[in-house]
Amino acid sequence: MPRDLATVRANDPFPINVNQLKVTDPVKLLPTLDLAALSTVEPQAKRFAIERLAPLAEVTLFTGPGSGGKSLLAQQLATAAAAGLSCLGLGVMAGPAIYLTCEDDAEQLHYRQSHICASMGVSMASLAGRLHLASLRGELDNALGIYASDGTLSLTPAYHRIAHMIEATGAKLVFLDNVAHLFTGNENDRGQVTRFINLLNKLAGDTGAAILLLGHPNKSGDSYSGSTAWLNAVRSQITIDHERDAEGNVIDLDARVLTVGKANYARKGEAMRFHWHNWAFVREDDLPTDARAEMSANAKAAKENAAFLRCLSAATENKRAVSHNPGVNYAPTVFMKMPEGKGFNRKAFEQAFERLLYLGEIEIDAELWRGPNRHPKCGIKAVEMCANPPALTPCADLRQPHSQAIEINAPTLRAPPPLYTTYITGAGLGVPAPDDDGIDWGDDGLDADL
C-alpha cells in the first residue's frame, strides 16, 4: 500500500527536511523484480533480429561514412527478414521489416530494391505485405521530437506515425535513415541526445522491435558524431566502412567491413568482410569461382593503382619529378623505394602506370612546376577528375591496358593510343561501384551530423 513521503523517509540514512515537502502526497515506489516468482522460471538469453548485431527491443546505432553503403546494407537486411533468408552469413529473424529513409525518393528505393532482389534470388512481388519501404524525402517535419527551452522533449506527429506503422505491420526489424533528419536537437548536448535515444528505446521496448538508427561519423575519425551520449545510451553499435590498410587508405573500393563497435549482448570487435557487386553486398565465398578470381584480380589492381597514386602525390609534393622513361627518375623504380610504395615491386607499378594512363587518371610529360630559372619541370602528373564526369562508357577489363598498348614488360613505358577516358572508380564485376553517394544516396554535407 502506498506510504506517504514522511514514512518512506523515516529510516533514510540521508534524511531531507520533510517540512519543505507535501508529506501528504503518496509516493510511487520503484518497481522491483519478484525474485521468488522468477526463481521458478527459466531465464532467457537476449534475442536478436540480426544475429550478433541487432538485439530485439533495443536501439542499435549503425554508422559509417557517406560512401560506406549503410543505406544499401540496411535495405538488404530488411529484405532478408521479409524473405526469410540469411544475409552475408548472418541469421536474420524472418518477419515483416521496415526501411524508412528521409534521403531517398521512391524511384531510388525501387532501383535499389530491384538489384537487391536479383542478387538474393527473390521476386519483388513476393515481398509485398512484408517488406515496407517508406520515403520521407522532402517532408519538412521529420523530427521525432521537439525540445522546449527547459530541455523537455515533446513527441511529434512523425513519431506517432512511425510508432503506428511498426505496430500495424508487426515489424520486428526497423531501419531509420537517418538521425540527421529525425533528431533536430544539439548533437553535442548529452541531455538532448540521451532523451532522444531513450525515446527510441521506449519505442523499441513497447513494440519489441530491433530499431537500427543510421548516422554519419564525425570528421575526426570517430565512428559517431557529437556527444559520447550517442554511444553510451545504446547497447549496440555497428560500423560499416571501406576496407583500409594500416595507414587508413582504402585498399579495395568494392570491399566493405562491418565492425561491432559496442555490444552488451554479443562479442565486441567482431568484423565481417564482404563485397559490393552489382548493387548488392555479397560474401566472396558466395560468388562463383571465376567471379571470385576476377574480383581478386581487380582488388589487386585497385591496390596497385592506389599505391601508384599515393607515391605520385608524395613525390610531387616533395618537388620530385618522376618519368615514364627508364633512368634515375623512372617512376616504378622510385616508387618501390618510397614508404608509400611499401609492399609493391617495380612490375606492380609498371602495370598500374599502364592502367592509370589508359583510364586518364595520369598524364605524361606534363608541366609540374617552374624552377627558379622559369624553366618548366615535366614528368608524370595526376589528372584532376572533373566534379561531374560524363556518363560511363563501355570499358575493357580494368586490369589490362588497351590491346594496342605496348607490353608491360617493355623497357620504356608508353601511352596507349588516344581513346575515350572513363571515370570508373571500382567494381570488379558488372557495372562499377558508384563513388560516394552512388551507394549511400544521402547528402554528404551532413557528415558533420551523426
Secondary structure, DSSP 8 states (H G I E B T S, - for coil): ---BHHHHHTT-SS---GGGS-TTSB--------HHHHTTS------EEETTTEETTSEEEEE--TTS-HHHHHHHHHHHHHHT--BTTB-B--S-EEEEESS--HHHHHHHHHHHHHHHT--SGGGTTTEEEEE-TT-S---SEEE-TTS-EEE-HHHHHHHHHHHHHT-SEEEEE-HHHH--S-TT-HHHHHHHHHHHHHHHHHHT-EEEEEE---TTS-SS-S-THHHHT-SEEEEEEEEE-TTS-EEEEEEEEEEEEEESSS-TT-EEEEEE-SSSEE-GGGS-HHHHHHHHHHHHHHHHHHHHHHHHHHHHHTT---BSSSSTTBHHHHHTTSGGGTT--HHHHHHHHHHHHHHTSEEEEEEEEE-TT--EEEEEEE----SS---------TTS--TTS--TTSSS---------------SSSS----GGGTS-S-GGGTT--
